[in-house]
Amino acid sequence: MSNGIATRQNEDNSIAMLAAQRQLYRDVKKYNTVSVALSVWIPFVLAVILVFIPENTEWRYASYILSIVSMVFSFVIDKYIEEKKQLAAFIQQKFDVYVYEMPWDKRIFGRDKNVGHEIATHSKKILSNPQEKKQLKDWYTPGVDEKNTIDGILACQRENLGWDVGLRKRFKFASAALIIILFVVILVMGLWKNERIIELLWRAAFIVPMLKWLLDTIKKLNKDISRLQELDSDINNNETKTMEDLQDIQKVIFQHRKGCYAIPECIYNIFKDNDEDIAYREARM
């Protein structure tokens, strides 16, 4: 007997919610790319420029200041990213709760609100593209429809998060490796130019924004990984689940979506198909 998940997830209103949250997350990732550029790439480019220009004290100190100012601008971008991410997570939460036919308990999920205008606004671009709209069909693998309601919801929750931990671990390693390489290159450039100790120390103006970005990113990723591992334990233990248990799990999923680091689209797409395929197969088990 069908639990209705496969039908409800493909209704027009559900597809609109998925389109809105996907567009919002895309916007988040684009602005996150800008934030990375301000914190990492602009300071690095300024450090490289110092190698090729004539000795110019005014430009040297201007580059140090520009690097720090660039980092400050990244703070403004980060606040905008958080606002977009909060809205995207809320819309995705409304989609899940509707598809699961799960009661919205404000003590668990917070106060519900009408975001119809936001959904209509942010879904427009994707819904106008037939190919992209088609990709939103069967958000959860149709196999979950064959399970009873509790097991079906649990399978969807497992599918949501089953591939996310590995992706974040890979990105954390890649981020640390990148910053270490750039850090070494910046110092080597200074040594190659036979800079004095004080001039080498001034290169911290290029390195500090990078290190701050790295530390902030790793802190968020570690929190994400810890929360996901906790969810994995809650979802995959052998205890019999009730709707209240699933609501508790959904609350943590909601919190994760609101606070998680937005993985760049290029990294996301490299591993997405393979990792989600594994999650889909697990959901059918």
N, C-alpha and C positions, 0 to 999 in steps of 0.2 A: 504493500500500500504506500502511495506517495505521501511524503511529508510536506509537499508544496514548495520546498525551497527552490527547485529548478524552475518552477513557474513564476514565482514571485520575483526572483532575481532578474528575470527578463521582461518584466513589465516596463512600460514607458517611463513611469516615474522613477523606477529603480535604475534604469539605464541613465536617466538624467542625473541622478545623484552620483553615479559612478563617473559620468563625464565631468561633472563639476569638480569632484575631488581629484580626479586625475589631472585636470587643467591646473588646479591650485597647486598640486604637488610639483607639476612641471614648472610653474612660476617660482616656487620655492627653490627648486634646484637651479634655475637660471640665476636667481639673485644670490644663491649660495656660491655659484661660480664667480660672480662679481666680488663677493666677499673674499674668496680665496685669492683672486687676482690682486685685491687691495692689500691683503696681508702677506702674501707669499711672492707673487710674480713681479709686482711693481718694485718692492724692495730689492729683489734679485736683479732686475733689469737695471735699476739705479746703480747697484754695485758693479755690474758689468760695464756700464757707461764710464765709470771712473777709470777703468783700465785704458780706455781709448782716447780720452780727452787730454789735452795738455794740463800740466799742473795749474790748477785754478782754485785758489782757496775759496772764493765766493761760491763757485759751483759745488765744491766738495761739501761745504756746510749746508748749502741749499738742498743737496741730495739727501743728507741726513734728516733734515727737517721734513722734506717731502715724504720720506719713508714713514716717519712717525705720524704725519698728518693722514697718510693713506690708511694706516692702521685705525685711526680715530674714525674715519669715514666708514670703515668696515663695521664698527659698533652700530651705526645708524642702520645699515643694511640688515644686520642681524636682528634688530628689533622688528623690522618689517617682515623678515622671514618667519619669525615666531608668530606673528599675527595671522599670516597666511596659513601656516601649518595648523594652528588651532582651529581655524574654520574648516580646513580640509578634513581634519580628524573628526570633527563634529558631524560633518555631512556623511562621512564613511560610517560613523557610529549609527546614525539614523538609518542608513541603508541596511546594516547588519541587523539591527533590532527589528526592522520591518520584515526582512527576509526570514529571520528566525522565528518571527512571531513571539519575540521575547518581551515581556513587560518592561516598560521604562520606569525604573525605580529611581526617583530623584536623589534618594539617600546614597545610591551607589554611583549613578552616572552624572549627578548634578541636575540642575533645572533644564527641562526640555524647552525648546524655543522653535519658532517658525523661521526657517531659513529658505523659504520658497523663492524669494527674490534673488538671493545669492546663488541658489542652484540654477535658476533660469539664466542669470547673468554669466556665470562661469562655465556652464555646460554648452553654451551656444556654439563655440568654435568647434568642439569635437563632434557634436551632434550634426553639424553641417557637413561633416566629412564622412561619407558612407563607409569607407574602409575602416576608419578609426572607430566609428560607432559599432561596426560589426565585431570588432575586437573586444567589446564590452559584454557581448553575449556569453552566457555560461561562465560568469565570474568565478563561481565555484563549480568544480567538476560535477557533471550530472549524476555521477555515481552516488553522491550523498543523498539524492532524492529517494533512493531505495531503502534507506535506513529509517528507524523510528525517529521521532522528533529530537529526542535528547542526543542520540548517537549521531544524527545528521548535523546538528549544531556543533557538536564536539569535533566532528570531522572537518567542518568549515573552519573552526577556530585553529585546528591543527594545521590546516592547509595555509591559513593566513601567515603563520609564523615559522613553518617548518624549514624554510630555506633562508630566513633572514639572518640567523646567527652566523652562518658561514660567510655570508656576504660582508658582514660588518667586521669580522675577524680579518678577512683579506684586505679590506680597505684600511683598517688600522695599521697593519703591517706595511702596506704600500705608502701610507702617509708618513710614517716614521722613517722609512727608507728614503723617501724623497727629501724630507727636511734635513736629514743627516748629510745627504749628498750635497745639497745646496749650501749648507753650513760649511762643509769642508771646502767647497769651491770658492766661497766668499773669502775664507781665511787664506787659501792658497793664492788667490789673486793679490791679496795684500802683501803676502810674503814675496811673491814674484816681483812686485814693484818695489821691494826693499823698503816698505813703509816702516816708520818708527813705531815703537810700542804704543805711544799715544794715538797714532793714526789707526793702528790695528784695533785698539779699544773702541775708537769711534765707529768702527764697522758693526758694533753692537746695535747701532741704529737700524741696520738692515736685518740683523739676526733676530732681535727681540720680537718684531711683529710675526716672524715665522714661527718662533718658539711658542709665542702666545697662542697662535692658531693651532699649532700641533697639540699643545697641552689641553686646550679647550676641546679640541676634536677627540682626542683620546679619552678625556674624561667623559664626554657624552657617549662615545662608543662603548666604553667599559660599563657605563650605566645601562645602556641598551642591551648589551650582551648578558649582563647579570639579570636584568628583568626578563629577557627572553628565556634564559635557562630556568628561571623560577617558573615561568609559564609552561615550559616544556615538562617540568616535574609535575605541575598541577594537571596538565592536560593528559599526560601519558601514564599517570599512576593507575593502578588497577581498582581503585575505589569506584563504587557505583555513584554516578553523578545524578544530581537533581537540577531543576531549573535554577535554583538559588546558587548552586555551585557554578553553573555556567554563567550566571550573571556576574559572579565574583571574578571569573576568568575574563569575561568581556570587559570588566572595569579596568583590569590591568592592561589588556590589549588597547583600550581607549587611551589610557595614560601613556603607553608606549608610543602610540601614533602622535600624540600631542608633543612629546618631548624628544623623540628620536632624531638622530642626525640624518639629514637628507643626503643620501649617497648620490654623487654625480651621475647623471643619466648615462654617460659613456661607460662607467664602471658597472652600473646597474644592468645595462643591456648585455654586457659581455657574459655575465653569469646567470642572468635571469631565466632564460629558457631551460637550461640544464637543471638548475636548482629547483625551479618551480615544477618541472616534470617529476622530480623525485618526490616533492611534497604532494603532488596530485596522486601519485601511485600509493603513497602512504595513506592518503585520505580514503582510498578505496578499500583499504585492508580492514 
